[in-house]
Amino acid sequence: MLLIALGIGVLAVVVSAILGPKKASRAKLMAYESGNDPEGGVGTGQRFPVHFYLVAMLFIVFDIETAFFYPLAVAYQKLIPFAFFEALTFVLLLLVGYYYILRKGVLEWA
C-alpha cells in the first residue's frame, strides 16, 4: 500500500511537470496576496504583515482539532470514561488558546 501511495504521488508530480504550462511571466511569478498587488515585503525595510498568516494558522489548528473528534464521536459508546475526560481536557486547552487569541486581537480586521 505504501508503494502504491508513493507511486501515485510521484506519478502526479511527473505528469504535472510534463503537461503543465512552462511559460513564466511576471504576473505568474508575482506573489499572490488575496487578490491585491503585494506591497513592501522582504528587503524593502517595511514590516511584513503577518495578520493574514496568523488567521490561516488558526484555521489549520481548529480544523485539525475537528479531525481529532471524528474518531471520538464514532466510538463514543464504546469508550471508557477516561477518554471523555481526555477529550474535555483537550477542549479546555483549545478554549484557553481561543481566549488568548481573542485577547491579543488576532481576529480583529480593523
GROMACS elastic network, one bead per residue, 0.5 to 0.9 nm:
[ bonds ]
;  ai    aj funct       b0    kb
    1     4     6  0.50787   500
    1     5     6  0.62185   500
    1     6     6  0.86174   500
    2     5     6  0.51064   500
    2     6     6  0.61280   500
    2     7     6  0.84167   500
    3     6     6  0.50812   500
    3     7     6  0.58963   500
    3     8     6  0.85424   500
    4     8     6  0.61598   500
    4     9     6  0.86283   500
    5     8     6  0.52231   500
    5     9     6  0.63111   500
    5    10     6  0.87128   500
    6     9     6  0.50819   500
    6    10     6  0.61209   500
    6    11     6  0.84107   500
    7    10     6  0.51618   500
    7    11     6  0.58912   500
    7    12     6  0.84758   500
    8    11     6  0.50191   500
    8    12     6  0.60840   500
    8    13     6  0.87072   500
    9    12     6  0.52185   500
    9    13     6  0.64322   500
    9    14     6  0.87432   500
   10    13     6  0.52264   500
   10    14     6  0.61410   500
   10    15     6  0.85450   500
   11    14     6  0.51541   500
   11    15     6  0.59679   500
   11    16     6  0.84372   500
   12    15     6  0.52957   500
   12    16     6  0.60946   500
   12    17     6  0.85511   500
   13    16     6  0.52650   500
   13    17     6  0.61475   500
   13    18     6  0.86810   500
   14    17     6  0.51033   500
   14    18     6  0.61990   500
   14    19     6  0.85867   500
   15    18     6  0.51095   500
   15    19     6  0.58983   500
   15    20     6  0.78348   500
   16    19     6  0.52353   500
   16    20     6  0.50969   500
   16    21     6  0.87772   500
   17    20     6  0.54955   500
   17    21     6  0.83029   500
   17    22     6  0.86077   500
   18    21     6  0.85441   500
   19    22     6  0.87936   500
   21    24     6  0.82055   500
   24    27     6  0.82325   500
   24    28     6  0.61221   500
   24    29     6  0.67170   500
   25    28     6  0.51962   500
   25    29     6  0.62268   500
   25    30     6  0.86377   500
   26    29     6  0.52498   500
   26    30     6  0.61613   500
   27    30     6  0.52622   500
   27    31     6  0.85205   500
   28    31     6  0.81232   500
   29    32     6  0.89565   500
   30    37     6  0.85332   500
   30    38     6  0.81677   500
   31    37     6  0.81260   500
   31    38     6  0.67431   500
   32    35     6  0.65273   500
   32    36     6  0.73075   500
   32    37     6  0.73924   500
   32    38     6  0.71191   500
   33    36     6  0.53320   500
   33    37     6  0.64605   500
   33    38     6  0.57656   500
   33    39     6  0.89681   500
   34    37     6  0.84675   500
   34    38     6  0.89982   500
   35    38     6  0.89322   500
   36    39     6  0.87102   500
   38    41     6  0.76752   500
   40    43     6  0.80529   500
   40    44     6  0.57602   500
   40    45     6  0.77895   500
   40    46     6  0.58310   500
   40    47     6  0.77011   500
   40    48     6  0.71362   500
   41    44     6  0.60648   500
   41    45     6  0.77768   500
   41    46     6  0.63453   500
   41    47     6  0.69402   500
   41    48     6  0.51808   500
   41    49     6  0.80581   500
   42    45     6  0.71614   500
   42    46     6  0.74621   500
   42    47     6  0.80681   500
   42    48     6  0.68879   500
   43    46     6  0.77608   500
   44    47     6  0.84332   500
   45    48     6  0.88958   500
   49    52     6  0.74800   500
   49    53     6  0.84228   500
   50    53     6  0.52540   500
   50    54     6  0.62108   500
   50    55     6  0.88105   500
   51    54     6  0.51136   500
   51    55     6  0.63899   500
   51    56     6  0.86716   500
   51   106     6  0.69196   500
   51   107     6  0.85468   500
   51   109     6  0.85064   500
   52    55     6  0.52905   500
   52    56     6  0.62659   500
   52    57     6  0.87666   500
   53    57     6  0.61201   500
   53    58     6  0.85258   500
   54    57     6  0.51342   500
   54    58     6  0.61867   500
   54    59     6  0.86328   500
   54   106     6  0.72508   500
   54   107     6  0.89134   500
   55    59     6  0.61932   500
   55    60     6  0.87040   500
   55   106     6  0.71070   500
   55   107     6  0.69879   500
   56    59     6  0.50715   500
   56    60     6  0.63737   500
   56    61     6  0.87858   500
   57    60     6  0.50383   500
   57    61     6  0.62358   500
   57    62     6  0.87123   500
   58    61     6  0.50761   500
   58    62     6  0.62046   500
   58    63     6  0.83448   500
   58   101     6  0.89979   500
   59    62     6  0.53070   500
   59    63     6  0.58455   500
   59    64     6  0.84790   500
   60    64     6  0.60480   500
   60    65     6  0.84334   500
   61    64     6  0.53043   500
   61    65     6  0.61988   500
   61    66     6  0.89445   500
   62    66     6  0.64733   500
   62    67     6  0.88446   500
   62    94     6  0.82807   500
   63    66     6  0.53439   500
   63    67     6  0.66344   500
   64    68     6  0.64872   500
   65    68     6  0.52199   500
   65    69     6  0.67786   500
   65    90     6  0.89636   500
   65    91     6  0.89148   500
   65    94     6  0.85238   500
   66    69     6  0.51922   500
   66    70     6  0.68276   500
   67    70     6  0.55894   500
   67    71     6  0.79655   500
   68    71     6  0.66111   500
   68    72     6  0.72991   500
   69    72     6  0.50229   500
   69    73     6  0.60826   500
   69    74     6  0.86336   500
   69    87     6  0.81515   500
   70    73     6  0.51646   500
   70    74     6  0.62256   500
   70    75     6  0.87149   500
   71    74     6  0.50871   500
   71    75     6  0.61399   500
   71    76     6  0.81473   500
   72    75     6  0.53890   500
   72    76     6  0.55347   500
   72    79     6  0.81616   500
   72    83     6  0.83428   500
   72    84     6  0.86934   500
   72    87     6  0.81860   500
   73    76     6  0.51006   500
   73    77     6  0.84792   500
   74    77     6  0.80389   500
   75    78     6  0.54892   500
   75    79     6  0.63218   500
   76    79     6  0.53781   500
   76    80     6  0.85522   500
   76    83     6  0.87471   500
   76    84     6  0.83491   500
   77    80     6  0.84498   500
   79    82     6  0.79628   500
   79    83     6  0.62488   500
   79    84     6  0.77144   500
   80    83     6  0.57015   500
   80    84     6  0.73166   500
   81    84     6  0.52147   500
   81    85     6  0.66996   500
   81    86     6  0.88497   500
   82    85     6  0.51961   500
   82    86     6  0.62655   500
   82    87     6  0.87343   500
   83    87     6  0.61876   500
   83    88     6  0.85143   500
   84    87     6  0.51388   500
   84    88     6  0.61274   500
   84    89     6  0.86221   500
   85    89     6  0.60509   500
   85    90     6  0.84944   500
   86    89     6  0.50994   500
   86    90     6  0.62357   500
   86    91     6  0.87293   500
   87    91     6  0.62288   500
   87    92     6  0.86079   500
   88    91     6  0.51014   500
   88    92     6  0.61568   500
   88    93     6  0.86409   500
   89    92     6  0.50507   500
   89    93     6  0.62047   500
   89    94     6  0.86429   500
   90    93     6  0.51886   500
   90    94     6  0.63080   500
   90    95     6  0.86918   500
   91    94     6  0.50209   500
   91    95     6  0.61433   500
   91    96     6  0.86547   500
   92    96     6  0.62381   500
   92    97     6  0.86733   500
   93    96     6  0.50823   500
   93    97     6  0.63434   500
   93    98     6  0.86223   500
   94    97     6  0.50169   500
   94    98     6  0.60525   500
   94    99     6  0.85400   500
   95    99     6  0.60122   500
   95   100     6  0.84307   500
   96    99     6  0.51115   500
   96   100     6  0.61775   500
   96   101     6  0.88114   500
   97   101     6  0.63307   500
   97   102     6  0.86173   500
   98   101     6  0.52601   500
   98   102     6  0.62014   500
   98   103     6  0.86470   500
   99   102     6  0.50688   500
   99   103     6  0.61661   500
   99   104     6  0.86450   500
  100   103     6  0.51332   500
  100   104     6  0.62040   500
  100   105     6  0.86892   500
  101   105     6  0.61698   500
  101   106     6  0.55927   500
  101   107     6  0.72304   500
  102   105     6  0.51760   500
  102   106     6  0.63795   500
  102   107     6  0.65580   500
  102   108     6  0.83327   500
  103   106     6  0.79599   500
  104   107     6  0.84051   500
  105   108     6  0.53720   500
  105   109     6  0.86156   500
  106   109     6  0.79245   500
